[in-house]
Amino acid sequence: MTKSKIIKIDRVGQILFECNNLARHINISVKPFKGVRVAVPLIPRFCRKK
């Protein structure tokens, strides 16, 4: 199960946060034309429904 949310931050741009059940640690990937992606393990505090 993967949930995702895009957050816009001034001077940085769009950041994609994904709650991923395969992630064990927080993973940050930065690619020139794809942007920033942050994979977060399934922790109820970060990945709850809103």
C-alpha positions in Angstrom: 0.0 0.0 0.0 1.4 3.3 -1.0 0.0 6.7 -0.2 1.4 9.9 -1.7 1.1 13.6 -1.1 2.7 16.5 -3.0 3.8 19.5 -0.9 5.1 22.8 -2.4 7.9 24.6 -0.6 9.1 28.0 -1.6 12.6 28.0 -3.1 12.6 24.2 -3.3 9.6 23.4 -5.4 7.3 20.3 -5.3 8.2 17.5 -3.0 6.5 14.1 -3.3 6.0 12.3 0.0 5.2 8.6 -0.3 4.2 6.3 2.6 5.5 2.9 1.5 5.2 -0.4 3.3 8.5 -1.6 1.7 10.5 1.3 3.1 12.4 0.6 6.3 14.1 4.1 6.6 13.4 7.5 5.2 14.7 7.7 1.7 15.3 11.0 -0.1 16.0 11.0 -3.9 16.7 14.1 -5.9 16.7 14.0 -9.7 17.2 16.9 -12.0 14.1 16.7 -14.1 11.8 14.6 -11.8 12.2 16.6 -8.6 12.4 15.4 -5.0 10.9 12.2 -3.6 10.8 11.2 0.0 9.8 7.6 0.9 8.6 7.2 4.5 7.9 3.9 6.2 4.3 3.2 7.3 4.2 5.0 10.6 0.7 5.9 11.7 1.7 9.5 12.6 3.0 10.2 9.1 0.6 8.1 7.0 -2.8 8.5 8.4 -5.8 9.4 6.3 -6.9 13.0 6.2 
